[in-house]
């Protein structure tokens, strides 16, 4: 069925015509064979009947000739002419016998017994006339004439009358045979058209089924998918994408449109979140407050179980944890040298690293009921002008989808208030980076990592800010959850 579903609609409609083609071929073959059989049967019968009637007509003529010759022989005075007339009578008898034999072989079987009876009556009449002919040869013509007038040749006349009647019957049977042939011909034609009509109905039925199933229902389904995309319901699956025909091409194009709409919606949401978060990050007084605020906002975007922010020291040799989200020991210092642990490795390689925990040996997140263990860990470096400015460690219960991990950032736009161009936006790392870059801090006391002091005053010219530290070019990793109509976020 999958092979049929992948066929083009035009090919399916051609397949729908197969029953019609088969029925037409079968009807044509049947009609040809039936017509040939009718032609062979009835044409032979008609020809034989016509030949039989022709032979019988000639035989009737020979009986009439014999009767005339007998009368001439009875009144002939010359002995020589009497002998010649008697010889002509014998020749006419032989012709009659041959004609009757031919007619008996070609006449229908129903009239053959009557032909035999006519022939027997003819021979019997000739035997009765043989003494009279002998007297005529001896010169007793008067006795022969008297006997003929008395009805001596009545048997021949009866045989001739019966022959004429038989000819009429054969002609009547010939007409009946012609009607039977016409009836069989009409029957063959009717069956032929009935078979063609059956094939036509089958083809129409299959074509309607194909149109209903492959066109109407598909268009209804596609119209629903198009309406979902138009109404912003971008999480609905689009059917028929696996098909290799026109329907598959249309649905794949619609899926591309849906994906583009998802990306645009994500970008719009990210921009709105960046604007909202930047206001919150303006109040960050130190790296700890900054990390807590940043990861709290990231946790509103993804299903975050815990997170931590690591920044390099002044020598850029170690990355220290300055704050986080749902940490077990928030005040306990943690630091990693380059190439040490996954944090240090992510800082060296400048790309996202991931790990999957199993069993009870993984990281534990404290809760009121015990430890909650995440299944997936992600380490995302935040890159500024080719250097790793920080590393984000995130833990989640659900794995990221492949589409959420592919680097497909859009064109960057300047960060308001800085004039700088942030890196790709569209993932939590991007969002975190932009939020970090948006958070500017003024003069104050020294920061925890030896950087510029932070405070609520507006930055002065040449002063160091958190935005200088976190100007982003992050590796794309996580994608934020799309906001639902209620204003909440989901993955």
ABEGO torsion letter per residue (X at the ends): XAAAAABBAAAAAAAAAAAAAAAAAAAAAAAAAAAAAAAAAAAAAAAAAAAAAAAAAAAAAAAAAAAAAAAAAAABABAAAAAAAAAAAAAAAAAAAAAAAAAAAABBAAAAAAAAAAAAAAAAAAAAAAAAAAAAAAGBAAAAAAAAAAGAAAAAAAAAAAAAAAAAAAAAAAAAAAAAAAAAAAAAAAAAAAAAAAAAAAAAAAAAAAAAAAAAAAAAAAAAAAAAAAAGBAABBBBGAABABAAAAAAAAAAAAAAAAAAAAAAAAAAAAAAAAAAAAAABABAAAAAAAAAAAAAAABBBABBBBBBBBAAGABBBBAEBBGBABAABBBBBBBGBEAAAAAAAAGBBBBBBBBEAABBBBBBAAEBBBBABBBBBBBBBGGBBABBBBBBBABBBBAAAABBBBBBBBBBBGAGBBBBBBGBAAAAAAAAAAABBBBBEBBBAAGBBBBBABBBBBGBBBAAAAABBBBBBBBBBBBBBAAGBBBX
